Each structure stands twice: as structure tokens, then as C-alpha cells.
């Protein structure tokens, strides 16, 4: 009985705190006594109650993220300027938010390559999210400018492969050199980087990420599921399979 009463008290604690002034001294003392006795008899009650509250919070956050993803579906998956890898007509669209200077994004590159090789039904959409300072913004501008050459996927993919590796901070000179080595027009790329439309796309990605609750990179969106951080091939495959079956991971 005490265990059940304590669980109810802990779940209702915020409301009880707001109404504390409506209790008499005797009622407040009785509540405190119930809490003390139950916790003394079985301290695990508190852990279980806190776990239940945390699970409720997690469910609410996932629901909120799912609603935001649904509301932003067109922005996420159907921007014609976005670079796309994999199968452009795939039955599952995977959106990747990344920063070229993020070590976890670089770590994810191998996983994503393996995923595309393993599953020919994946359509991968890239969203540049430069959150690690001016050099990241420079790199994002370069990638978006590269997407204008030889189609959104080809130029973007070539420069991305060159920039997504550890090394010195990217500079305008090094980016132009990498673009030339990748078979792109480096001079045109540098000029296009100054186009206000490029900055506008970066700003739009930052705003979209904020609405989705994305505050770090990498972040993946598959169906109605948001995956923060790098993920294993096994886990990613499970999420993709769930999205394909119409039953997103909860």
C-alpha cells in the first residue's frame, strides 16, 4: 500500500508543490511521513518512480520531434537544391545534418557508405549544418556552391569526399585547390560561395534544425524518427526497415 501511495505522490509531485499552500500543517506532515516510511522500507521505489518520469519525458520529446518532422517534411526531403546520394527514387528517404569539421560526422561517413551499398532503396539527402565556427561555414558554402556544378549530387559529392577528412582548417585557398583537384571549376566555386542565396540556404538549415530540436551533428531523420549523433550500421538498418514497414521506431 505504501509503495502505491508513494508512486502516486512522486508522479503528482509538481502539482502538489503548486498546491502546497492549500494543505494544513498536519496534512503536509502526513505526506512527508509517508514518503519517509516508504523510502526507508524500499529505497528502490524512488529509482523506479524517477525512471518512470524520465520515460514519460522521453516519450513526450519523441512525440514532439515526430510532429516537427511531419510539419517540415517538404523542407526536409524535397528541396530541389539539396544534394542527394544513393537512389534518387528510393522508397526510404534519409536526411543527414552534418558539419564537415565534426569528427563524428566523419566517423559516420563509413557507415553511410556501407548503408547505401547494402540498401539500394535509400535516398540520402544532405543538409549542411555548420555549427563549429567560421571554418565550418566556409566549408558549407563551398559544398553548396559545388552542388551547382555537374548537377546537385556530382559536384557536391566530389568536394565532400575531399573535405570530409581530418586535417588543417579549410581556407578559401585550400578549398579552391581541393575543388580543382576534384575536377571542379575552383574559380567559379569561390565566386558562387559569395552568392547570398548560399547563405540563405545555410540559414534555412539552421532554422530547420532548431525547429526539430537538433543542436549537434551528425543528426539523421528517417521517416518520423530523429537520430541524434553517430549510429551503427546495425541500428541504422533497423530504423530504415521500420520506416519502410510503416512502423517507425518508438
Buried (B, 14 or more C-beta within 10 A) or exposed (E): EBBEBBBEBBBEEEEBEEEEEEEEEEEEEEBEEBBEEBBEEBEEBBEBBEEEBEEEEEEEEBEEBBEBBEEBEEBBBEBEEBBBBBBEEBEBBBBBBBBBBBEEBBEBBEBBEEBBEEBEEBBBBBBBBBBBEEBBBBBBBBBBBBBBBBEBBBBBBBBBEBBBEEEEEBEBEBBBEBBEEBEBBBEBBBEBBEBEEBBEBBEEBBEBBEEBBBEBBBBBBBBBBBBBEBBEBEEBBEBBBBBBEEEBBE
